[in-house]
């Protein structure tokens, strides 16, 4: 693991090219702080995105980075130990200046913006960087999802597209965290468990309704499950491909924008045939229900349900041979 904690103690004779503070910087910082993300504990959903970015881009380092007033703080990190570094030397500080673009630095040592940085000239000796800006709905850029390497290189078109898509997933997760405060408590029977399951069953959950996704994720966690929740079924499938044995059950909405719940179940079956799948829907046509049964979908659940009903269904399908 690389460690860049010492960057706070370095006073180089030559710093990177100065970054002008824009007139919108205070607004940007205010937006960042509204998400209340800085200095929070690790979360599996963010860690999954960093892991996936590193894997797709074949990079030893990947970071979910937020740019504070004088530092960049890492919500998730792959390949380094430090939780933060000085903003003065940050590649991501350059990324947030161009919210519409993916910043790619193929050889930092040959780039006058970064050649004298202690990240490049010393320490981890970073040579390659690619960062997707994390753009809030109000247009302010909060940070970047980035990958780094210690050798000069490039990303192909597919890798660039994937990094941008994963960056959008980071924003979706941030919006879900904010939505938690706006969701009214969901009444549940007193039988709801408040203790962890001894076997730590892991649920892969997909729903394009942000409020529903957040509510179900939190309630399942209160039941003791580990939950990886995604708005985009394609990202969920990519995670499943990387770790086919990492989940005990998958739960998805029937009506998804990128691919239907049936398509999702079909793709999962090609990755891990024995993974139990539950499809949830407000209305499921008879033909679709029959097709779901043919695909081996273990459970069908109407959306007008309590978390106890979902919990019981999960336990029932997991108990099936």
C-alpha positions as a Markdown table, in Angstrom:
| # | Residue | x | y | z |
|---|---|---|---|---|
| 1 | Unk | 0.0 | 0.0 | 0.0 |
| 2 | Unk | 1.3 | 3.5 | -0.8 |
| 3 | Unk | 1.3 | 6.1 | 1.9 |
| 4 | Unk | 1.2 | 9.8 | 1.3 |
| 5 | Unk | 0.6 | 11.0 | 4.9 |
| 6 | Unk | 4.0 | 12.8 | 4.8 |
| 7 | Unk | 2.7 | 15.2 | 2.1 |
| 8 | Unk | 1.4 | 17.5 | 4.9 |
| 9 | Unk | 5.0 | 17.9 | 6.1 |
| 10 | Unk | 6.6 | 18.6 | 2.8 |
| 11 | Unk | 7.4 | 22.2 | 1.8 |
| 12 | Unk | 8.8 | 21.8 | -1.8 |
| 13 | Unk | 10.8 | 24.5 | -3.4 |
| 14 | Unk | 8.5 | 24.4 | -6.4 |
| 15 | Unk | 4.8 | 23.8 | -6.1 |
| 16 | Unk | 2.4 | 22.9 | -8.9 |
| 17 | Unk | 1.0 | 25.7 | -11.0 |
| 18 | Unk | -1.2 | 27.8 | -8.7 |
| 19 | Unk | -4.9 | 27.1 | -9.0 |
| 20 | Unk | -7.0 | 30.3 | -9.1 |
| 21 | Unk | -9.8 | 30.3 | -6.6 |
| 22 | Unk | -13.0 | 30.8 | -8.6 |
| 23 | Unk | -15.8 | 33.2 | -7.5 |
| 24 | Unk | -18.0 | 30.1 | -6.9 |
| 25 | Unk | -15.6 | 28.4 | -4.5 |
| 26 | Unk | -17.6 | 29.3 | -1.4 |
| 27 | Unk | -20.8 | 28.1 | -3.1 |
| 28 | Unk | -19.0 | 24.9 | -4.0 |
| 29 | Unk | -17.8 | 24.3 | -0.5 |
| 30 | Unk | -21.3 | 25.1 | 0.9 |
| 31 | Unk | -22.8 | 22.5 | -1.5 |
| 32 | Unk | -20.2 | 19.9 | -0.4 |
| 33 | Unk | -21.0 | 20.5 | 3.3 |
| 34 | Unk | -24.7 | 20.1 | 2.7 |
| 35 | Unk | -24.0 | 16.4 | 1.8 |
| 36 | Unk | -22.4 | 15.9 | 5.2 |
| 37 | Unk | -20.0 | 13.4 | 3.7 |
| 38 | Unk | -16.6 | 14.6 | 5.0 |
| 39 | Unk | -14.9 | 12.4 | 7.7 |
| 40 | Unk | -17.7 | 9.8 | 7.6 |
| 41 | Unk | -17.1 | 6.1 | 8.2 |
| 42 | Unk | -16.4 | 3.8 | 5.2 |
| 43 | Unk | -19.5 | 2.5 | 3.4 |
| 44 | Unk | -19.6 | -0.6 | 1.3 |
| 45 | Unk | -21.4 | 1.0 | -1.6 |
| 46 | Unk | -18.6 | 3.6 | -2.1 |
| 47 | Unk | -15.9 | 0.9 | -1.6 |
| 48 | Unk | -17.5 | -1.1 | -4.3 |
| 49 | Unk | -17.3 | 1.8 | -6.7 |
| 50 | Unk | -13.6 | 2.4 | -6.0 |
| 51 | Unk | -12.9 | -1.3 | -6.4 |
| 52 | Unk | -14.7 | -1.5 | -9.7 |
| 53 | Unk | -12.9 | 1.7 | -11.0 |
| 54 | Unk | -9.5 | 0.2 | -10.1 |
| 55 | Unk | -10.4 | -3.2 | -11.8 |
| 56 | Unk | -11.9 | -1.7 | -15.0 |
| 57 | Unk | -9.1 | 0.7 | -15.5 |
| 58 | Unk | -6.5 | -1.8 | -14.4 |
| 59 | Unk | -5.0 | 0.7 | -12.0 |
| 60 | Unk | -3.3 | 0.1 | -8.6 |
| 61 | Unk | -4.9 | 3.2 | -7.0 |
| 62 | Unk | -8.5 | 4.4 | -7.1 |
| 63 | Unk | -10.1 | 7.1 | -4.9 |
| 64 | Unk | -13.5 | 8.6 | -4.2 |
| 65 | Unk | -12.1 | 12.0 | -3.4 |
| 66 | Unk | -13.9 | 15.2 | -2.1 |
| 67 | Unk | -12.1 | 18.5 | -2.3 |
| 68 | Unk | -12.4 | 20.5 | 1.0 |
| 69 | Unk | -11.1 | 24.0 | 1.6 |
| 70 | Unk | -7.4 | 22.9 | 2.1 |
| 71 | Unk | -7.4 | 19.1 | 1.7 |
| 72 | Unk | -8.8 | 16.3 | -0.4 |
| 73 | Unk | -10.5 | 13.7 | 1.7 |
| 74 | Unk | -11.0 | 10.1 | 0.5 |
| 75 | Unk | -14.4 | 8.5 | 1.2 |
| 76 | Unk | -13.1 | 5.3 | -0.3 |
| 77 | Unk | -9.6 | 4.3 | -1.4 |
| 78 | Unk | -7.8 | 1.4 | -3.1 |
| 79 | Unk | -4.0 | 1.1 | -3.0 |
| 80 | Unk | -3.2 | 3.8 | -0.4 |
| 81 | Unk | -3.4 | 4.0 | 3.4 |
| 82 | Unk | -4.0 | 7.8 | 3.8 |
| 83 | Unk | -7.4 | 9.1 | 4.4 |
| 84 | Unk | -6.5 | 12.6 | 3.0 |
| 85 | Unk | -3.8 | 14.7 | 1.5 |
| 86 | Unk | -3.0 | 18.4 | 1.0 |
| 87 | Unk | -5.1 | 20.1 | -1.7 |
| 88 | Unk | -2.1 | 22.0 | -2.9 |
| 89 | Unk | -0.7 | 18.9 | -4.6 |
| 90 | Unk | -4.0 | 17.3 | -5.7 |
| 91 | Unk | -4.7 | 16.2 | -9.2 |
| 92 | Unk | -8.4 | 16.3 | -8.4 |
| 93 | Unk | -8.2 | 20.0 | -7.7 |
| 94 | Unk | -7.6 | 20.4 | -11.5 |
| 95 | Unk | -10.4 | 18.0 | -12.3 |
| 96 | Unk | -13.1 | 20.0 | -10.5 |
| 97 | Unk | -12.3 | 23.1 | -12.6 |
| 98 | Unk | -13.8 | 21.4 | -15.7 |
| 99 | Unk | -17.1 | 19.7 | -14.7 |
| 100 | Unk | -17.9 | 18.5 | -18.2 |
| 101 | Unk | -14.6 | 16.7 | -18.8 |
| 102 | Unk | -12.7 | 13.6 | -17.7 |
| 103 | Unk | -9.2 | 14.8 | -16.8 |
| 104 | Unk | -6.5 | 12.4 | -18.1 |
| 105 | Unk | -2.8 | 12.9 | -17.4 |
| 106 | Unk | -0.9 | 10.3 | -19.4 |
| 107 | Unk | 2.5 | 11.3 | -18.0 |
| 108 | Unk | 2.6 | 13.6 | -15.0 |
| 109 | Unk | 6.4 | 14.0 | -15.2 |
| 110 | Unk | 6.1 | 15.5 | -18.6 |
| 111 | Unk | 3.2 | 17.8 | -17.6 |
| 112 | Unk | 4.3 | 21.2 | -16.3 |
| 113 | Unk | 1.2 | 21.3 | -14.0 |
| 114 | Unk | 2.4 | 18.3 | -12.0 |
| 115 | Unk | 6.1 | 17.6 | -12.7 |
| 116 | Unk | 7.3 | 19.4 | -9.5 |
| 117 | Unk | 4.6 | 17.9 | -7.3 |
| 118 | Unk | 5.8 | 15.7 | -4.4 |
| 119 | Unk | 3.2 | 13.2 | -5.6 |
| 120 | Unk | 5.2 | 12.9 | -8.8 |
| 121 | Unk | 8.8 | 13.9 | -8.1 |
| 122 | Unk | 8.9 | 12.0 | -4.8 |
| 123 | Unk | 6.6 | 10.0 | -2.5 |
| 124 | Unk | 4.5 | 7.6 | -4.5 |
| 125 | Unk | 5.9 | 8.9 | -7.9 |
| 126 | Unk | 2.5 | 9.1 | -9.6 |
| 127 | Unk | 2.8 | 9.2 | -13.4 |
| 128 | Unk | -0.7 | 8.5 | -14.6 |
| 129 | Unk | -4.0 | 10.0 | -13.5 |
| 130 | Unk | -7.6 | 9.9 | -14.7 |
| 131 | Unk | -10.5 | 11.6 | -12.9 |
| 132 | Unk | -14.2 | 12.0 | -13.4 |
| 133 | Unk | -15.7 | 15.1 | -11.8 |
| 134 | Unk | -18.4 | 14.5 | -9.2 |
| 135 | Unk | -21.0 | 17.1 | -10.2 |
| 136 | Unk | -23.9 | 17.9 | -7.9 |
| 137 | Unk | -27.4 | 18.8 | -9.4 |
| 138 | Unk | -26.7 | 22.5 | -8.8 |
| 139 | Unk | -23.6 | 22.3 | -11.0 |
| 140 | Unk | -21.0 | 22.5 | -8.2 |
| 141 | Unk | -18.2 | 20.0 | -8.4 |
| 142 | Unk | -17.6 | 18.2 | -5.1 |
| 143 | Unk | -14.5 | 16.1 | -6.0 |
| 144 | Unk | -13.6 | 13.3 | -8.3 |
| 145 | Unk | -13.6 | 9.5 | -8.8 |
| 146 | Unk | -10.1 | 8.9 | -9.9 |
| 147 | Unk | -7.5 | 6.2 | -10.8 |
| 148 | Unk | -3.7 | 6.5 | -10.6 |
| 149 | Unk | -0.7 | 4.5 | -11.7 |
| 150 | Unk | 3.1 | 4.8 | -11.2 |
| 151 | Unk | 3.8 | 4.3 | -15.0 |
| 152 | Unk | 2.7 | 6.5 | -17.9 |
| 153 | Unk | -0.3 | 5.1 | -19.7 |
| 154 | Unk | -3.8 | 5.8 | -21.2 |
| 155 | Unk | -7.4 | 4.6 | -20.9 |
| 156 | Unk | -9.3 | 3.2 | -23.8 |
| 157 | Unk | -12.7 | 4.6 | -24.7 |
| 158 | Unk | -14.6 | 1.9 | -22.8 |
| 159 | Unk | -12.6 | 2.6 | -19.6 |
| 160 | Unk | -13.2 | 6.3 | -19.9 |
| 161 | Unk | -16.9 | 5.7 | -20.3 |
| 162 | Unk | -17.0 | 3.3 | -17.3 |
| 163 | Unk | -15.2 | 5.8 | -15.1 |
| 164 | Unk | -17.7 | 8.5 | -15.9 |
| 165 | Unk | -20.6 | 6.1 | -15.3 |
| 166 | Unk | -19.2 | 5.2 | -11.9 |
| 167 | Unk | -18.7 | 8.8 | -11.1 |
| 168 | Unk | -22.4 | 9.3 | -11.7 |
| 169 | Unk | -23.1 | 6.4 | -9.3 |
| 170 | Unk | -21.1 | 8.2 | -6.6 |
| 171 | Unk | -23.4 | 11.2 | -7.0 |
| 172 | Unk | -26.5 | 8.9 | -6.9 |
| 173 | Unk | -25.2 | 7.5 | -3.6 |
| 174 | Unk | -24.7 | 11.0 | -2.2 |
| 175 | Unk | -28.3 | 12.0 | -3.1 |
| 176 | Unk | -29.6 | 8.8 | -1.4 |
| 177 | Unk | -27.8 | 9.7 | 1.8 |
| 178 | Unk | -29.3 | 13.2 | 1.7 |
| 179 | Unk | -32.8 | 11.7 | 1.0 |
| 180 | Unk | -32.6 | 9.7 | 4.2 |
| 181 | Unk | -33.5 | 12.8 | 6.2 |
| 182 | Unk | -36.5 | 13.5 | 4.0 |
| 183 | Unk | -38.0 | 10.1 | 4.2 |
| 184 | Unk | -40.7 | 9.6 | 6.8 |
| 185 | Unk | -40.1 | 6.7 | 9.1 |
| 186 | Unk | -41.8 | 3.5 | 7.7 |
| 187 | Unk | -44.0 | 1.9 | 10.4 |
| 188 | Unk | -42.9 | -1.7 | 10.9 |
| 189 | Unk | -44.2 | -4.5 | 13.2 |
| 190 | Unk | -42.5 | -4.8 | 16.5 |
| 191 | Unk | -41.1 | -8.2 | 15.4 |
| 192 | Unk | -38.5 | -6.5 | 13.3 |
| 193 | Unk | -35.0 | -7.7 | 14.3 |
| 194 | Unk | -32.5 | -5.1 | 15.6 |
| 195 | Unk | -29.5 | -7.5 | 15.8 |
| 196 | Unk | -27.1 | -8.8 | 13.2 |
| 197 | Unk | -27.7 | -12.1 | 11.6 |
| 198 | Unk | -25.0 | -14.6 | 12.7 |
| 199 | Unk | -24.1 | -15.5 | 9.1 |
| 200 | Unk | -24.0 | -11.9 | 7.8 |
| 201 | Unk | -26.2 | -12.6 | 4.7 |
| 202 | Unk | -25.3 | -10.2 | 1.9 |
| 203 | Unk | -28.1 | -8.7 | -0.3 |
| 204 | Unk | -27.6 | -7.2 | -3.7 |
| 205 | Unk | -30.4 | -4.7 | -4.1 |
| 206 | Unk | -31.4 | -2.7 | -7.2 |
| 207 | Unk | -34.1 | -0.1 | -7.6 |
| 208 | Unk | -34.2 | 3.0 | -9.7 |
| 209 | Unk | -36.5 | 4.8 | -7.2 |
| 210 | Unk | -34.0 | 6.6 | -4.9 |
| 211 | Unk | -36.4 | 7.0 | -1.9 |
| 212 | Unk | -37.4 | 3.3 | -2.1 |
| 213 | Unk | -33.8 | 2.2 | -2.5 |
| 214 | Unk | -32.6 | 4.1 | 0.5 |
| 215 | Unk | -35.6 | 3.1 | 2.7 |
| 216 | Unk | -35.3 | -0.6 | 1.9 |
| 217 | Unk | -31.5 | -0.6 | 2.3 |
| 218 | Unk | -31.7 | 1.0 | 5.8 |
| 219 | Unk | -34.5 | -1.3 | 6.9 |
| 220 | Unk | -32.7 | -4.4 | 5.7 |
| 221 | Unk | -29.6 | -3.3 | 7.5 |
| 222 | Unk | -31.6 | -2.9 | 10.7 |
| 223 | Unk | -32.7 | -6.5 | 10.2 |
| 224 | Unk | -29.0 | -7.5 | 10.2 |
| 225 | Unk | -28.3 | -7.9 | 6.5 |
| 226 | Unk | -25.3 | -6.6 | 4.7 |
| 227 | Unk | -26.7 | -4.6 | 1.8 |
| 228 | Unk | -25.1 | -3.4 | -1.5 |
| 229 | Unk | -27.6 | -1.1 | -3.1 |
| 230 | Unk | -27.5 | 0.3 | -6.6 |
| 231 | Unk | -29.7 | 2.5 | -8.8 |
| 232 | Unk | -28.1 | 1.2 | -12.0 |
| 233 | Unk | -28.6 | -2.5 | -12.7 |
| 234 | Unk | -25.6 | -2.5 | -15.0 |
| 235 | Unk | -23.3 | -1.4 | -12.2 |
| 236 | Unk | -24.7 | -4.1 | -9.9 |
| 237 | Unk | -24.0 | -6.7 | -12.6 |
| 238 | Unk | -20.5 | -5.5 | -13.0 |
| 239 | Unk | -19.9 | -5.9 | -9.2 |
| 240 | Unk | -21.5 | -9.4 | -9.3 |
| 241 | Unk | -19.1 | -10.4 | -12.2 |
| 242 | Unk | -16.1 | -9.4 | -10.1 |
| 243 | Unk | -17.3 | -11.3 | -7.1 |
| 244 | Unk | -19.8 | -14.0 | -8.1 |
| 245 | Unk | -19.8 | -15.6 | -4.7 |
| 246 | Unk | -20.0 | -12.4 | -2.7 |
| 247 | Unk | -23.8 | -12.2 | -2.4 |
| 248 | Unk | -26.4 | -14.6 | -0.9 |
| 249 | Unk | -29.5 | -13.2 | -2.6 |
| 250 | Unk | -30.4 | -10.5 | -5.1 |
| 251 | Unk | -33.5 | -8.3 | -4.9 |
| 252 | Unk | -34.5 | -6.1 | -7.9 |
| 253 | Unk | -37.4 | -4.0 | -9.1 |
| 254 | Unk | -39.2 | -5.3 | -12.1 |
| 255 | Unk | -39.3 | -2.0 | -14.0 |
| 256 | Unk | -35.8 | -0.7 | -14.4 |
| 257 | Unk | -34.7 | 1.9 | -17.0 |
| 258 | Unk | -31.6 | 0.2 | -18.4 |
| 259 | Unk | -32.8 | -3.4 | -18.4 |
| 260 | Unk | -35.9 | -5.0 | -16.9 |
| 261 | Unk | -35.9 | -7.1 | -13.7 |
| 262 | Unk | -36.2 | -10.2 | -15.9 |
| 263 | Unk | -33.1 | -9.1 | -17.9 |
| 264 | Unk | -31.3 | -8.5 | -14.7 |
| 265 | Unk | -32.2 | -12.0 | -13.4 |
| 266 | Unk | -31.2 | -13.5 | -16.7 |
| 267 | Unk | -27.8 | -11.8 | -16.6 |
| 268 | Unk | -27.2 | -12.9 | -13.0 |
| 269 | Unk | -28.1 | -16.5 | -13.9 |
| 270 | Unk | -25.3 | -16.4 | -16.5 |
| 271 | Unk | -22.8 | -15.1 | -13.8 |
| 272 | Unk | -24.0 | -17.4 | -11.0 |
| 273 | Unk | -26.8 | -19.8 | -11.8 |
| 274 | Unk | -27.6 | -20.7 | -8.2 |
| 275 | Unk | -27.9 | -17.1 | -6.8 |
| 276 | Unk | -31.5 | -16.7 | -5.5 |
| 277 | Unk | -33.3 | -13.7 | -7.1 |
| 278 | Unk | -36.4 | -11.9 | -5.8 |
| 279 | Unk | -38.3 | -9.5 | -8.1 |
| 280 | Unk | -40.4 | -6.8 | -6.5 |
| 281 | Unk | -43.1 | -4.9 | -8.5 |
| 282 | Unk | -46.2 | -2.9 | -8.0 |
| 283 | Unk | -47.7 | -4.8 | -10.9 |
| 284 | Unk | -46.3 | -7.9 | -12.6 |
| 285 | Unk | -48.2 | -9.2 | -15.7 |
| 286 | Unk | -49.0 | -12.8 | -15.8 |
| 287 | Unk | -46.8 | -13.4 | -18.8 |
| 288 | Unk | -43.8 | -11.8 | -17.0 |
| 289 | Unk | -44.5 | -13.8 | -13.9 |
| 290 | Unk | -44.5 | -17.0 | -15.9 |
| 291 | Unk | -41.2 | -16.0 | -17.6 |
| 292 | Unk | -39.7 | -15.2 | -14.2 |
| 293 | Unk | -40.6 | -18.7 | -13.0 |
| 294 | Unk | -38.9 | -20.1 | -16.1 |
| 295 | Unk | -35.8 | -18.1 | -15.4 |
| 296 | Unk | -35.6 | -19.6 | -11.9 |
| 297 | Unk | -36.6 | -16.5 | -10.0 |
| 298 | Unk | -37.2 | -17.7 | -6.5 |
| 299 | Unk | -39.5 | -15.0 | -5.2 |
| 300 | Unk | -42.0 | -12.4 | -6.4 |
| 301 | Unk | -43.1 | -9.7 | -4.1 |
| 302 | Unk | -45.6 | -6.8 | -4.4 |
| 303 | Unk | -44.2 | -3.4 | -3.6 |
| 304 | Unk | -46.9 | -2.8 | -1.1 |
| 305 | Unk | -45.1 | -4.9 | 1.5 |
| 306 | Unk | -43.4 | -4.4 | 4.9 |
| 307 | Unk | -39.7 | -5.1 | 5.5 |
| 308 | Unk | -40.8 | -8.1 | 7.5 |
| 309 | Unk | -42.5 | -9.6 | 4.5 |
| 310 | Unk | -39.3 | -9.1 | 2.4 |
| 311 | Unk | -37.2 | -10.5 | 5.3 |
| 312 | Unk | -39.4 | -13.6 | 5.5 |
| 313 | Unk | -39.2 | -14.1 | 1.7 |
| 314 | Unk | -35.5 | -13.8 | 1.7 |
| 315 | Unk | -35.2 | -16.4 | 4.4 |
| 316 | Unk | -37.6 | -18.7 | 2.6 |
| 317 | Unk | -35.7 | -18.6 | -0.7 |
| 318 | Unk | -32.3 | -19.0 | 1.1 |
| 319 | Unk | -33.7 | -22.1 | 2.8 |
| 320 | Unk | -34.6 | -23.7 | -0.5 |
| 321 | Unk | -32.2 | -26.3 | -1.8 |
